[in-house]
Amino acid sequence: MATSPTNVSYRDALDIVFAQRNRAYGAYALRREYPVNLGKALGIGLLLIGLFIALPHILKAFSGLVPEKTVVYDGDFVLGPPPDIAAPPPTPPPPPATPPPPARATVRFVPPVVMEDDQANEDPPAAVDDILEDKGEVGVVSKEGTIDGPPADIDPGDFEGIVVSQVKEQEEIYDGFGVNKMPGFPGGERDLMAFLAKNIDYPALAKENNIQGTVVLGFVVGKDGSINDVNILKDIGGGCGKEALRVVRSMPAWIPGEANGHAVKVRFTLPVRFKLEG
């Protein structure tokens, strides 16, 4: 037998659902009042939206009802005197130009002229004090000349045999920097070691005390290859330094060092090793 559907209201459905439950818990009351609360919220929202839209028109209508107040000023306006404005201070005049210093007396150099004794001027030269006190202005007029040639009023032939310039060569000792070719022992480093081994006598004091090590000597190789200014830079004692000094002083002339194609003096450092055999 088929049953026909029946219409059940929302409240009746709630009663059926909460028939065996605690209706005082709160869920029953919330669901029962839900349609009423939903309608109130919808109505309040629509009311607020309408008020928000109509608010500008309401304000405009009320502003037209209030008359505008206009203030009309009757009478004459009298302006007072202008304030006192202090005048700017006058600009001071520029300082006077400093006059140039007075021209000092100068003496023009006159090239010597070779002449016979009877034609020579025997007047003594002017004293220095007289020249400084002289107020003449010799040399005020400048003359143009060329850079390559001598001045036009000086003949280079007048100086032939009179002025002799001598340039003294500066004796510089190089320390290895700026030297194109270092000095060396004749035959090279191998012959130098052989010379030292052949001529050095191991000092007896150094042998007894088992002194071994390296003695460092410094000396200057002259432009002719000679050995000069020999000194001990590092000594190990036992007479080793004096023996190395003796042998280095007895060395033959070295091949001199060169700088810019010329023989020069070069400071050289030579280590001499002392080692006992066995």
C-alpha positions as CSV (number, residue, x, y, z in Angstrom):
1,M,0.0,0.0,0.0
2,A,1.5,3.3,-1.1
3,T,1.6,6.3,1.2
4,S,0.9,9.7,-0.1
5,P,3.4,12.5,0.8
6,T,2.4,14.9,3.5
7,N,3.5,18.5,4.0
8,V,5.5,19.0,7.2
9,S,6.3,22.5,8.4
10,Y,9.8,23.5,9.5
11,R,8.7,23.8,13.2
12,D,7.1,20.3,13.1
13,A,10.3,18.9,11.5
14,L,12.3,20.4,14.4
15,D,10.0,18.8,16.9
16,I,10.4,15.4,15.3
17,V,14.2,15.7,15.2
18,F,14.5,16.9,18.8
19,A,11.7,14.6,20.1
20,Q,14.2,12.4,22.1
21,R,16.8,15.1,22.6
22,N,17.5,17.9,25.1
23,R,15.8,20.9,23.8
24,A,17.2,23.1,26.5
25,Y,20.8,22.7,25.2
26,G,20.4,25.6,22.7
27,A,20.5,24.0,19.3
28,Y,16.8,23.6,19.3
29,A,16.2,27.3,20.1
30,L,18.7,28.5,17.5
31,R,17.2,26.5,14.7
32,R,13.7,27.4,15.7
33,E,14.4,31.2,15.6
34,Y,16.7,31.0,12.5
35,P,14.1,32.1,9.9
36,V,13.1,35.1,12.1
37,N,16.7,36.1,12.7
38,L,17.5,35.8,9.0
39,G,14.6,38.0,8.0
40,K,15.6,40.7,10.6
41,A,19.2,40.7,9.3
42,L,18.1,40.9,5.7
43,G,15.8,43.8,6.5
44,I,18.4,45.8,8.5
45,G,21.0,45.3,5.7
46,L,18.6,46.6,3.0
47,L,17.7,49.5,5.2
48,L,21.3,50.5,5.7
49,I,22.1,50.2,2.0
50,G,19.1,52.4,1.1
51,L,20.1,55.0,3.8
52,F,23.6,55.1,2.4
53,I,22.3,55.7,-1.2
54,A,19.8,58.4,-0.1
55,L,22.1,60.2,2.3
56,P,23.7,62.6,-0.3
57,H,20.2,63.5,-1.6
58,I,19.0,64.2,1.9
59,L,22.0,66.4,2.7
60,K,21.5,68.3,-0.6
61,A,17.9,68.9,0.2
62,F,18.6,70.2,3.7
63,S,21.4,72.5,2.4
64,G,19.0,74.2,0.0
65,L,16.6,75.1,2.9
66,V,19.3,77.0,4.9
67,P,19.8,80.6,3.5
68,E,23.3,81.6,2.8
69,K,24.6,84.5,4.9
70,T,26.3,87.3,2.9
71,V,28.3,90.0,4.7
72,V,28.2,93.4,3.2
73,Y,30.8,95.9,4.4
74,D,29.7,99.6,4.3
75,G,32.2,102.4,4.6
76,D,35.6,103.3,3.4
77,F,38.8,101.4,4.1
78,V,41.8,103.6,5.0
79,L,45.1,102.1,4.5
80,G,47.8,103.1,6.9
81,P,51.3,104.3,6.0
82,P,53.6,101.6,4.6
83,P,56.2,100.2,7.1
84,D,59.6,101.6,7.2
85,I,62.1,99.6,5.1
86,A,65.7,100.1,5.9
87,A,67.8,101.0,2.9
88,P,70.6,98.5,2.1
89,P,74.0,99.7,3.1
90,P,76.0,101.2,0.2
91,T,78.4,98.9,-1.6
92,P,82.0,99.7,-0.6
93,P,84.2,100.7,-3.5
94,P,86.7,98.1,-4.7
95,P,90.2,98.4,-3.2
96,P,92.7,100.3,-5.3
97,A,94.9,98.2,-7.6
98,T,98.3,97.3,-6.2
99,P,100.9,99.1,-8.2
100,P,103.6,96.8,-9.7
101,P,106.9,96.6,-7.9
102,P,109.6,98.9,-9.2
103,A,111.9,97.4,-11.7
104,R,115.3,96.4,-10.2
105,A,118.5,97.2,-11.9
106,T,119.9,94.4,-13.9
107,V,123.2,93.8,-15.7
108,R,123.3,92.4,-19.2
109,F,125.8,89.6,-19.8
110,V,128.2,90.6,-22.5
111,P,130.2,87.8,-24.1
112,P,134.0,88.2,-23.8
113,V,135.8,89.4,-26.9
114,V,139.4,88.5,-27.7
115,M,141.4,91.6,-28.7
116,E,144.8,93.0,-28.4
117,D,146.1,94.4,-25.2
118,D,146.3,98.0,-26.4
119,Q,142.6,97.8,-27.4
120,A,141.3,96.3,-24.2
121,N,139.3,98.4,-21.8
122,E,141.2,98.7,-18.5
123,D,138.2,100.2,-16.6
124,P,137.6,98.1,-13.4
125,P,134.2,96.3,-13.2
126,A,131.4,98.0,-11.3
127,A,131.0,97.0,-7.6
128,V,128.0,94.9,-6.6
129,D,126.6,97.6,-4.3
130,D,126.7,100.2,-7.1
131,I,124.8,97.8,-9.4
132,L,122.1,97.1,-6.7
133,E,121.6,100.8,-6.0
134,D,121.4,101.7,-9.7
135,K,117.8,102.6,-10.7
136,G,118.3,101.8,-14.3
137,E,115.9,99.5,-16.1
138,V,118.1,97.5,-18.3
139,G,116.3,94.6,-20.0
140,V,112.8,96.1,-20.0
141,V,112.6,95.5,-23.8
142,S,112.4,91.8,-24.5
143,K,113.7,90.2,-27.7
144,E,112.3,87.2,-29.4
145,G,114.7,84.4,-30.3
146,T,114.6,80.8,-31.4
147,I,114.8,77.8,-29.1
148,D,117.2,75.8,-31.3
149,G,119.8,78.5,-32.0
150,P,121.7,80.9,-29.8
151,P,120.6,84.6,-29.3
152,A,121.0,86.8,-32.4
153,D,123.4,89.2,-30.7
154,I,125.8,86.5,-29.5
155,D,128.3,84.9,-31.8
156,P,129.1,81.4,-30.8
157,G,132.6,81.8,-32.3
158,D,133.4,84.3,-29.6
159,F,133.4,81.5,-27.0
160,E,135.7,79.1,-28.8
161,G,138.7,78.3,-26.8
162,I,137.5,80.4,-23.8
163,V,134.9,78.4,-22.0
164,V,135.6,74.8,-21.5
165,S,132.8,72.7,-19.8
166,Q,133.8,69.6,-17.9
167,V,131.3,67.1,-16.6
168,K,132.5,65.0,-13.8
169,E,131.1,61.5,-13.9
170,Q,129.2,60.6,-10.7
171,E,130.6,57.6,-9.0
172,E,127.5,55.6,-8.1
173,I,127.6,52.2,-6.5
174,Y,124.7,50.0,-7.7
175,D,123.0,47.4,-5.5
176,G,121.8,45.2,-8.4
177,F,118.9,47.5,-9.4
178,G,119.3,49.3,-12.7
179,V,122.2,47.0,-13.7
180,N,121.9,45.4,-17.1
181,K,124.7,42.9,-16.5
182,M,125.7,41.7,-13.0
183,P,129.5,41.2,-12.3
184,G,130.8,37.7,-12.3
185,F,133.8,35.6,-11.5
186,P,136.0,34.6,-14.5
187,G,134.7,31.2,-15.7
188,G,131.3,31.5,-13.9
189,E,129.9,30.3,-10.6
190,R,131.4,26.8,-10.9
191,D,134.9,28.2,-11.1
192,L,134.1,30.5,-8.1
193,M,133.1,27.6,-6.0
194,A,136.2,25.7,-7.0
195,F,138.4,28.7,-6.1
196,L,136.9,29.0,-2.7
197,A,137.1,25.2,-2.0
198,K,140.8,25.2,-3.1
199,N,142.0,28.2,-1.1
200,I,139.9,28.1,2.1
201,D,141.7,26.4,5.1
202,Y,139.2,25.3,7.6
203,P,140.2,27.0,10.9
204,A,141.4,24.7,13.6
205,L,139.3,26.3,16.3
206,A,136.2,25.8,14.2
207,K,137.1,22.1,13.7
208,E,137.6,21.5,17.4
209,N,134.3,23.1,18.3
210,N,132.4,21.5,15.3
211,I,131.4,24.9,14.0
212,Q,129.6,24.7,10.6
213,G,127.5,27.2,8.7
214,T,127.5,29.9,6.1
215,V,129.5,33.2,6.3
216,V,128.1,36.1,4.3
217,L,130.5,38.6,2.8
218,G,129.8,41.9,1.1
219,F,132.1,43.7,-1.3
220,V,132.2,46.1,-4.2
221,V,133.2,45.0,-7.7
222,G,134.8,48.1,-9.4
223,K,134.6,49.2,-12.9
224,D,137.9,47.4,-13.6
225,G,136.7,44.2,-11.9
226,S,138.8,44.8,-8.7
227,I,137.4,43.7,-5.3
228,N,137.1,46.5,-2.8
229,D,135.4,47.3,0.6
230,V,135.2,43.6,1.6
231,N,133.4,43.2,5.0
232,I,131.7,40.4,7.0
233,L,127.9,40.6,7.0
234,K,127.3,37.4,8.9
235,D,129.9,35.4,10.9
236,I,129.6,31.9,12.5
237,G,132.7,32.3,14.7
238,G,135.7,30.0,15.2
239,G,137.8,32.2,12.7
240,C,135.6,31.2,9.7
241,G,134.7,34.9,9.0
242,K,138.4,36.0,8.9
243,E,139.3,33.0,6.7
244,A,136.6,33.8,4.2
245,L,137.6,37.5,4.3
246,R,141.2,36.5,3.4
247,V,140.2,34.3,0.5
248,V,137.8,36.9,-1.0
249,R,140.4,39.6,-0.9
250,S,142.8,37.3,-2.8
251,M,140.4,36.6,-5.6
252,P,141.4,37.7,-9.1
253,A,139.6,40.5,-10.9
254,W,136.0,39.9,-11.8
255,I,134.1,40.7,-15.0
256,P,132.6,44.1,-14.1
257,G,128.9,44.9,-14.2
258,E,127.3,47.1,-16.8
259,A,124.5,49.7,-16.8
260,N,123.4,51.4,-20.0
261,G,126.4,50.0,-21.8
262,H,129.0,51.3,-19.4
263,A,131.0,49.5,-16.7
264,V,129.8,50.5,-13.2
265,K,130.5,49.7,-9.6
266,V,128.2,47.0,-8.2
267,R,127.8,45.9,-4.5
268,F,127.9,42.1,-4.4
269,T,126.9,39.6,-1.6
270,L,128.7,36.3,-1.5
271,P,127.8,33.4,0.9
272,V,130.7,31.1,1.8
273,R,129.7,27.7,3.4
274,F,131.9,25.9,5.9
275,K,131.1,22.2,6.3
276,L,133.1,19.4,8.0
277,E,133.4,16.2,6.1
278,G,132.3,13.0,7.9
